[in-house]
Amino acid sequence: MNDRGHARQRLDRRSFVRASLVPAALAIPDGQARRSARGAESPPEAAAAGPEIIDSNVHLFRWPFRRLKYDRTEALVRKLRRHRIVQAWAGSFEAVFHKQLDGANRRLADECRGRGDGLLVPIGSVNPVWPDWEEDLRRCHEPYRMPGIRLYPAYHGYRLDHPELLRLLGAAARRGLLVQIAIRMEDERVHHPSVVAPVVNASPLPKVLARVPEARVQLLNADTVFRSGHVGALIERTRTTFDIAAVEGNGGIARLIADTHPTYRGRVPVERLLFGTHAPFFPCESALLKLFESPLDRPQLDAIMFANARRLLG
């Protein structure tokens, strides 16, 4: 394709801002934003004007160490809809610290279906080093009808080479469940003094995932993985995907795709990247700004915003 054809495909910054950020900047009333997102009471051209976005990384309920602006489900859903996010895969902050994970998973499923307004997809949690984790996995899949699980190894006390993690990946794959691994929840330098949550070392993952090639795995908030030397092995030897919530730097997403980022150590193909905000811990505008300030063409934007997520979740 010549430069002129490439330019025609490019979704420029102004178009993207108008489509996804301007509605929030203009403070569209909640009811109007919701009606527009559903396509009701709005002309067809308005409904088709904005991009469709799937957010692979949000959490519900309260983070225990500080109040977050959108920690109420209804408020978070309204915020996401304002930015044309049509689906959000939701974990639970409760699952990070609660010892009774089944209760946290049940509340998450009820909250997504009772207050999610059709937008939230519940992603439960399992701790493979706790007793009877197989039953937690079964309940996530069967009665709670969750399409995936989210793991928190830094907070649940295991490394990625733990033998029970391998068993969990195999069991999840047999059930057709996506497995998300939260590499980070917040910067370790600002942890509460009583919290011991070390940086997750991803170096064992290529070897582990090679033993369960059918597993579908996504790493969330994986900036430390991008900075390590392990991202190349994950790309070459596994089908691991990532979200963009923790990608840093000017033009960071495009630089990561092109392997020109000054601090990241390896190229991540665009088909391995999913949109993720880490809301409400991070402002959801942060991930949107990362998209339009990077020089991405329309096929790359579509892949990150929704196409890769659709393919991953099946």
Secondary structure, 3 states (H helix, E strand, C coil): CCHHHHHHHECCHHHHHHHHHHHHHCCCCHHHHHHHHHCCCCCHHHHHHCCCEEEEEEEECCCCCCCCCCCCHHHHHHHHHHCCEEEEEEEEHHHHHCCCHHHHHHHHHHHHHHHCCCCEEECEECCCCCCCHHHHHHHHHCCCCCCEEEECHHHHCCCCCCHHHHHHHHHHHHCCCEEEEECCCCCHHHCCCCCCCCCCCCCCHHHHHHCCCCCEEEEECCHHHHHCCCHHHHHHHCCCEEECCCCCCCCHHHHHHHCCCCCCCCCCCHHHEECCCCECCCCHHHHHHHHHCCCCEHHHHHHHHHHHHHHHHC
